[in-house]
Amino acid sequence: MPSLKSQAVFEEGQNAALCGKTLDDCPYRRVEKINAWVRGFHEGTLKAQQLTLNPMQARTNQGHIAHLRSLLN
């Protein structure tokens, strides 16, 4: 189970992703905190993508296709 500090850093990373920040916005220099923040960032990015998908896309590969299309545009 992660410590409360690493959980807080993880949640900071999630919030950063949901607010549209980038990986370069990570404010930490210590490896443990960077890793927790980046894990949270990736989790937040996935949540943000799921929020933009309709339920059918979220349950099928259509969600992945929609994401790839958005990257190409």
GUVOPA-239078 format. One record per atom (N, C-alpha, C): residue number from 1; atom name; z, y, x. Coordinates in steps of 0.05 Angstrom, whole numbers. Atoms other than C-alpha are relative to their C-alpha. Layout:
num / atome / up / north / east
NUM / CA / Z / Y / X
...
END
This chain:
num / atome / up / north / east
1 / N / 0 / -23 / 17
1 / CA / 0 / 0 / 0
1 / C / 0 / 25 / 18
2 / N / 2 / -24 / -17
2 / CA / -19 / 68 / 29
2 / C / 25 / 17 / -3
3 / N / -23 / -18 / 2
3 / CA / 35 / 119 / 45
3 / C / -6 / 23 / -19
4 / N / 4 / -23 / 18
4 / CA / 45 / 179 / 0
4 / C / -17 / 21 / 13
5 / N / 15 / -20 / -13
5 / CA / 16 / 224 / 53
5 / C / -30 / -7 / 1
6 / N / 28 / 8 / -2
6 / CA / -48 / 183 / 62
6 / C / -12 / 0 / -29
7 / N / 10 / -1 / 27
7 / CA / -54 / 178 / -14
7 / C / -7 / 29 / -8
8 / N / 6 / -28 / 6
8 / CA / -50 / 254 / -19
8 / C / -25 / 9 / 13
9 / N / 25 / -7 / -15
9 / CA / -104 / 261 / 34
9 / C / -24 / -12 / -13
10 / N / 21 / 14 / 15
10 / CA / -146 / 209 / -3
10 / C / -8 / 16 / -25
11 / N / 6 / -16 / 24
11 / CA / -140 / 250 / -67
11 / C / -12 / 27 / 6
12 / N / 13 / -25 / -8
12 / CA / -158 / 314 / -30
12 / C / -30 / -5 / 5
13 / N / 28 / 6 / -5
13 / CA / -222 / 280 / -8
13 / C / -15 / -5 / -26
14 / N / 12 / 4 / 27
14 / CA / -236 / 258 / -80
14 / C / -6 / 26 / -13
15 / N / 3 / -26 / 12
15 / CA / -226 / 328 / -105
15 / C / -22 / 16 / 13
16 / N / 20 / -14 / -15
16 / CA / -270 / 356 / -51
16 / C / -28 / -9 / -9
17 / N / 25 / 10 / 9
17 / CA / -327 / 311 / -72
17 / C / -7 / 9 / -28
18 / N / 4 / -8 / 27
18 / CA / -318 / 328 / -145
18 / C / -6 / 30 / -2
19 / N / 5 / -29 / -1
19 / CA / -320 / 402 / -127
19 / C / -26 / 7 / 14
20 / N / 27 / -4 / -13
20 / CA / -387 / 393 / -91
20 / C / 1 / 6 / 29
21 / N / -2 / -5 / -28
21 / CA / -362 / 399 / -20
21 / C / -15 / -23 / 15
22 / N / 14 / 20 / -16
22 / CA / -393 / 359 / 38
22 / C / 20 / -13 / 19
23 / N / -17 / 14 / -20
23 / CA / -365 / 311 / 90
23 / C / 8 / 19 / 22
24 / N / -6 / -20 / -21
24 / CA / -367 / 369 / 140
24 / C / 24 / 17 / -7
25 / N / -22 / -16 / 9
25 / CA / -313 / 403 / 99
25 / C / 27 / -13 / 4
26 / N / -25 / 14 / -6
26 / CA / -260 / 353 / 121
26 / C / 17 / 17 / 18
27 / N / -16 / -18 / -16
27 / CA / -202 / 395 / 146
27 / C / 18 / -13 / 21
28 / N / -18 / 15 / -18
28 / CA / -168 / 341 / 188
28 / C / -12 / -7 / 27
29 / N / 8 / 8 / -27
29 / CA / -171 / 322 / 261
29 / C / 11 / -27 / 8
30 / N / -11 / 27 / -7
30 / CA / -127 / 260 / 264
30 / C / -16 / -21 / -14
31 / N / 18 / 21 / 9
31 / CA / -166 / 196 / 255
31 / C / 10 / -12 / -26
32 / N / -11 / 12 / 24
32 / CA / -119 / 167 / 202
32 / C / -6 / 17 / -25
33 / N / 4 / -19 / 22
33 / CA / -125 / 229 / 159
33 / C / -30 / 3 / -6
34 / N / 29 / -2 / 5
34 / CA / -200 / 235 / 169
34 / C / -9 / -24 / -16
35 / N / 9 / 25 / 14
35 / CA / -209 / 162 / 147
35 / C / 9 / 1 / -29
36 / N / -10 / -1 / 27
36 / CA / -166 / 172 / 85
36 / C / -16 / 21 / -16
37 / N / 15 / -21 / 14
37 / CA / -202 / 237 / 67
37 / C / -29 / -9 / -6
38 / N / 28 / 9 / 3
38 / CA / -271 / 206 / 77
38 / C / -1 / -22 / -22
39 / N / -1 / 20 / 21
39 / CA / -252 / 145 / 35
39 / C / 2 / 13 / -28
40 / N / -3 / -14 / 25
40 / CA / -229 / 192 / -20
40 / C / -26 / 15 / -8
41 / N / 24 / -14 / 5
41 / CA / -292 / 233 / -13
41 / C / -22 / -18 / -11
42 / N / 20 / 18 / 10
42 / CA / -337 / 173 / -22
42 / C / 8 / -10 / -29
43 / N / -9 / 8 / 26
43 / CA / -295 / 150 / -82
43 / C / -6 / 22 / -21
44 / N / 6 / -23 / 17
44 / CA / -301 / 220 / -112
44 / C / -30 / 3 / -5
45 / N / 29 / -2 / 3
45 / CA / -376 / 220 / -100
45 / C / -10 / -21 / -21
46 / N / 7 / 21 / 19
46 / CA / -382 / 154 / -138
46 / C / 9 / 8 / -28
47 / N / -9 / -8 / 26
47 / CA / -340 / 181 / -195
47 / C / -17 / 22 / -12
48 / N / 17 / -22 / 9
48 / CA / -382 / 244 / -199
48 / C / -27 / -11 / -10
49 / N / 25 / 12 / 8
49 / CA / -445 / 202 / -203
49 / C / 3 / -15 / -26
50 / N / -5 / 15 / 24
50 / CA / -415 / 158 / -257
50 / C / 3 / 19 / -24
51 / N / -4 / -20 / 22
51 / CA / -396 / 220 / -298
51 / C / -27 / 11 / -10
52 / N / 26 / -11 / 8
52 / CA / -469 / 242 / -299
52 / C / -18 / -21 / -12
53 / N / 17 / 22 / 11
53 / CA / -496 / 174 / -321
53 / C / 9 / -6 / -29
54 / N / -8 / 9 / 27
54 / CA / -498 / 152 / -393
54 / C / 10 / -28 / 2
55 / N / -12 / 26 / -3
55 / CA / -462 / 87 / -408
55 / C / -20 / -23 / 7
56 / N / 20 / 20 / -6
56 / CA / -526 / 45 / -406
56 / C / -7 / 0 / 30
57 / N / 6 / -3 / -28
57 / CA / -544 / 72 / -337
57 / C / 23 / -10 / 18
58 / N / -24 / 8 / -16
58 / CA / -473 / 60 / -312
58 / C / 3 / -30 / 2
59 / N / -4 / 29 / 1
59 / CA / -476 / -14 / -331
59 / C / -24 / -15 / 12
60 / N / 24 / 13 / -10
60 / CA / -546 / -29 / -303
60 / C / -9 / 13 / 26
61 / N / 12 / -11 / -24
61 / CA / -588 / -15 / -242
61 / C / -14 / 27 / -5
62 / N / 12 / -26 / 6
62 / CA / -616 / 45 / -278
62 / C / 15 / 23 / 12
63 / N / -16 / -21 / -13
63 / CA / -559 / 85 / -250
63 / C / -7 / 3 / 29
64 / N / 9 / -2 / -28
64 / CA / -580 / 68 / -179
64 / C / -27 / 13 / 2
65 / N / 27 / -12 / 0
65 / CA / -652 / 85 / -195
65 / C / 2 / 30 / -6
66 / N / -3 / -29 / 6
66 / CA / -631 / 152 / -226
66 / C / 11 / 15 / 25
67 / N / -12 / -13 / -24
67 / CA / -590 / 167 / -163
67 / C / -22 / 3 / 21
68 / N / 21 / -2 / -20
68 / CA / -649 / 151 / -117
68 / C / -21 / 21 / -8
69 / N / 19 / -20 / 8
69 / CA / -695 / 194 / -159
69 / C / 11 / 28 / 5
70 / N / -12 / -26 / -5
70 / CA / -646 / 252 / -154
70 / C / 0 / 7 / 30
71 / N / 1 / -5 / -29
71 / CA / -645 / 244 / -78
71 / C / -28 / 8 / 9
72 / N / 28 / -6 / -7
72 / CA / -721 / 247 / -76
72 / C / -10 / 27 / -10
73 / N / 8 / -26 / 12
73 / CA / -726 / 310 / -118
73 / C / 11 / 23 / 15
END
